[in-house]
Amino acid sequence: MTIISRAEDFNTDDLFLDLGPALGAPLYLKCEGFNFAGSIKLKPAQEMVTAAEDRGLLREDSILVESSSGNLGVALSVVAASRGYRFICVTDTRCNETARLQMQAMGAEVHVISEPDPERGLVGARIGRVRALCDRDDRCVWLNQYANEANWMAHHQSTGPELAERFPDLDVVFIAAGTTGTLMGCARYLKEFRPEARIVAVDAEGSALFGATAEPRRIPGVGNSIRPALLDESFVDDVVHVSEPDTIRMCRRLAANGFVFGGSTGTVVSGALSWLRTADAGARAVAVAPDLGTHYLQTLYRPEWFEEAVPAGQAPGRNGHSHSGSVNLPL
């Protein structure tokens, strides 16, 4: 029996899903969303706040401030409510209403940015608002998930060892890349303790993480319009890019089998299956599922959403090229 007194104290991190029966693919999925935040972001949220406390950066009247597309904002709302801090989340219009309402229900203040920075996109504009808040009020403490080493250290201490313990014969692991905290923490651990394992980063088409030009994206969680200071490509063996239609297809395919996951999970599973089609048969493969699908029910699970979000003639195809007409997204 598990008994807790704070919401942040519960997290199921030992659940793995065999996707063979559902997808016909030799892939296991490490499910990370079974906590009160609904995503893997609870781990770095706890680690970054604890590190700030240990360094004496937080006082009783401190206000946590962070830029987030949604999942980390929800996770920090859980931690802030558990520990008695105020929290301001600076997000943008891609953050869905469910996530915003969940943050506000826990007492967080949510700022929504609608105008992108001319050079650094919406993330750059969000960071600009965070800096302005900190300049105006010395109680504000920016955790800075893009450069905070506690972000990747959370996964070096937990997610990476959990993968290695459950799969000592791991051949390849697929990890979604956003701030790259999960990617860098797991990669650094596995390169030390399971160096034979290949580290495959799964990115979104339109992301600038690995040198491409940033383009508008609708699904939050994977990809970035800036290059985070945490990213060290020397720990990454390969990169797979996934289009937003393919993310939606995979989410709906999983849901048809009873598994309602979030956009980040749909992206990483789609990328993993694409990579595995060209891999040696019999490879022991695991993907990390960052989130559950509750936040996405009004967006990528709603049939009309993609048509509404992407103007006709601009929807990316399976290879990232535009095509005209409606988007056909069969299961």
Residue pairs with C-beta under 8 A, 6 or more apart in sequence:
2 10
4 10
6 82
6 83
7 36
7 78
7 81
7 82
8 36
8 42
8 45
8 46
8 78
8 79
8 82
8 83
9 82
10 35
10 36
11 34
11 35
11 42
11 43
12 31
12 34
12 35
13 32
13 158
13 159
13 162
14 162
14 166
15 30
15 31
15 34
16 28
16 29
16 30
16 31
16 166
16 286
17 28
17 29
17 31
17 259
17 289
18 28
19 25
19 27
19 28
19 29
19 269
20 26
20 27
21 257
22 253
22 254
22 257
22 259
23 253
23 254
23 257
23 269
23 273
25 272
25 273
25 276
26 276
26 281
26 282
26 283
26 285
27 269
27 272
27 273
27 276
27 285
27 286
27 287
28 167
28 285
28 286
28 287
29 265
29 269
29 286
29 287
29 288
29 289
30 159
30 162
30 163
30 166
30 286
30 287
30 288
30 289
31 289
32 39
32 40
32 43
32 159
32 288
32 289
32 290
32 291
33 39
33 40
33 261
33 262
33 265
33 289
33 290
33 291
33 292
34 292
35 42
35 78
36 42
36 78
37 45
37 71
37 74
37 75
37 77
37 78
38 71
38 74
38 262
38 291
38 292
38 294
38 295
39 71
39 74
39 75
39 262
39 264
39 290
39 291
39 292
40 71
40 159
40 182
40 288
40 290
40 291
41 71
41 72
41 74
41 75
41 290
41 291
42 75
42 78
42 79
43 154
43 155
43 158
43 159
44 72
44 75
44 145
44 148
44 150
44 151
44 152
44 154
44 155
44 181
44 182
45 72
45 75
45 76
45 78
45 79
46 79
46 154
47 150
47 151
47 153
47 154
47 157
48 143
48 145
48 148
48 150
48 151
48 154
49 58
49 64
49 76
49 79
49 80
49 83
49 85
49 143
50 150
51 148
51 150
52 58
52 141
52 143
57 141
58 64
58 85
58 141
59 139
60 84
61 139
62 85
62 86
62 139
62 140
62 141
63 85
63 86
63 87
63 88
63 137
63 139
63 140
63 141
64 76
64 80
64 85
64 86
64 87
64 88
64 141
64 143
65 87
65 88
65 90
65 130
65 133
65 134
65 140
65 141
65 142
65 143
66 72
66 73
66 76
66 87
66 88
66 89
66 90
66 130
66 142
66 143
66 144
66 145
67 89
67 90
67 91
67 123
67 126
67 127
67 129
67 130
67 145
67 146
68 76
68 89
68 90
68 91
68 95
68 145
69 91
69 92
69 94
69 95
69 178
69 220
69 221
70 91
70 94
70 95
70 96
70 99
70 220
70 221
70 295
71 99
71 220
71 221
71 262
71 264
71 290
71 291
71 295
72 145
72 179
73 89
73 91
73 95
73 99
73 103
73 108
73 110
74 99
74 102
74 103
74 295
76 87
76 89
76 108
76 143
77 87
77 89
77 102
77 103
77 106
77 107
77 108
78 106
79 85
80 86
80 87
80 106
80 107
80 108
81 87
81 106
81 107
86 107
86 109
87 103
87 107
87 108
87 109
88 108
88 109
88 110
88 111
88 133
88 140
89 103
89 108
89 109
89 110
89 111
90 111
90 113
90 126
90 127
90 129
90 130
90 133
91 99
91 100
91 110
91 111
91 112
91 113
91 126
92 112
92 113
92 114
92 116
92 122
92 123
92 125
92 126
93 112
93 113
93 114
93 122
94 122
94 217
94 218
94 219
94 220
95 112
95 220
96 220
96 295
96 296
96 298
96 299
97 298
98 294
98 295
98 296
98 297
98 298
99 295
100 110
100 112
102 295
103 110
104 110
111 129
113 122
113 125
113 126
113 129
115 125
116 122
116 124
116 125
116 225
117 123
117 124
117 125
117 128
120 127
120 225
120 226
121 214
121 225
121 226
122 225
123 224
123 225
123 226
124 225
124 226
127 146
127 226
130 142
131 142
133 140
134 140
134 141
134 142
145 151
145 179
145 181
146 179
146 226
146 228
146 229
146 230
147 228
147 229
147 230
148 230
149 230
151 179
151 181
151 184
151 185
151 230
152 180
152 181
152 182
152 183
152 184
152 185
152 188
152 230
153 185
154 181
154 185
155 181
155 182
155 184
155 185
155 186
155 189
156 185
156 186
156 188
156 189
157 185
159 182
159 185
159 186
159 288
160 185
160 186
160 187
160 188
160 189
160 190
160 193
161 189
161 193
163 170
163 173
163 186
163 190
163 286
163 288
164 170
164 189
164 190
164 193
164 194
167 284
167 286
168 194
169 284
170 190
170 194
170 197
170 284
170 286
171 196
171 197
171 198
171 283
171 284
171 285
172 197
172 198
172 199
172 200
172 275
172 279
172 283
172 284
172 285
172 286
173 186
173 190
173 197
173 198
173 199
173 200
173 285
173 286
173 287
173 288
174 200
174 202
174 240
174 268
174 269
174 271
174 272
174 275
174 285
174 286
174 287
174 288
175 182
175 183
175 186
175 187
175 199
175 200
175 201
175 202
175 268
175 287
175 288
176 182
176 183
176 201
176 202
176 203
176 221
176 222
176 264
176 265
176 267
176 268
176 288
176 290
177 183
177 201
177 202
177 203
177 207
177 209
177 210
177 222
177 223
177 224
177 231
177 239
178 221
178 222
178 223
178 224
178 264
179 224
179 228
179 230
180 201
180 209
180 228
180 230
180 231
181 230
182 288
182 290
183 199
183 201
183 231
183 235
183 236
184 230
184 231
184 232
184 235
186 199
186 288
187 199
187 235
187 236
188 235
190 197
190 199
191 199
191 235
198 237
198 238
199 235
199 236
199 237
199 238
200 236
200 237
200 238
200 239
200 240
200 271
200 272
200 275
201 209
201 210
201 236
201 238
201 239
201 240
202 222
202 239
202 240
202 242
202 267
202 268
202 270
202 271
202 272
202 287
203 209
203 210
203 222
203 223
203 239
203 240
203 241
203 242
203 271
204 217
204 219
204 222
204 223
204 241
204 242
204 243
204 244
204 247
204 267
205 215
205 217
205 223
205 241
205 242
205 243
205 244
205 316
205 320
206 212
206 214
206 215
206 216
206 217
206 223
206 244
206 316
207 214
207 217
207 222
207 223
207 224
207 225
207 241
208 214
208 224
208 225
208 226
208 227
209 223
209 224
209 227
209 228
209 231
210 233
210 239
212 241
214 225
217 223
217 244
218 244
218 299
218 306
218 309
218 310
219 244
219 247
219 248
219 263
219 267
219 299
219 300
220 263
221 262
221 263
221 264
221 267
221 290
221 291
222 242
222 247
222 263
222 264
222 267
222 268
238 275
240 271
240 272
240 274
240 275
241 271
241 320
242 267
242 270
242 271
242 274
243 316
243 317
243 318
243 319
243 320
244 306
244 310
244 316
245 306
245 315
245 316
245 317
245 318
245 327
245 329
246 267
246 270
246 318
247 263
247 266
247 267
247 270
247 300
248 266
248 300
248 306
248 329
249 266
249 270
249 329
249 330
249 331
250 266
250 267
250 269
250 270
250 273
251 261
251 262
251 263
251 265
251 266
251 293
251 296
251 300
251 301
252 301
252 329
252 331
253 331
254 260
254 261
254 265
254 266
254 269
255 261
255 293
255 301
256 331
260 292
260 293
260 294
260 297
260 301
261 269
261 289
261 291
261 292
261 293
262 290
262 291
262 292
262 293
262 294
262 295
262 296
263 291
263 296
263 299
263 300
264 289
264 290
264 291
265 289
265 290
265 291
265 292
265 293
266 300
268 287
268 288
268 289
268 290
269 287
269 289
272 285
272 287
276 283
276 285
279 285
293 301
298 305
299 305
299 309
300 306
306 315
306 327
306 329
307 326
307 327
310 316
310 327
312 324
312 325
312 326
313 322
313 323
313 324
313 325
314 322
315 322
315 323
315 327
316 322
317 323
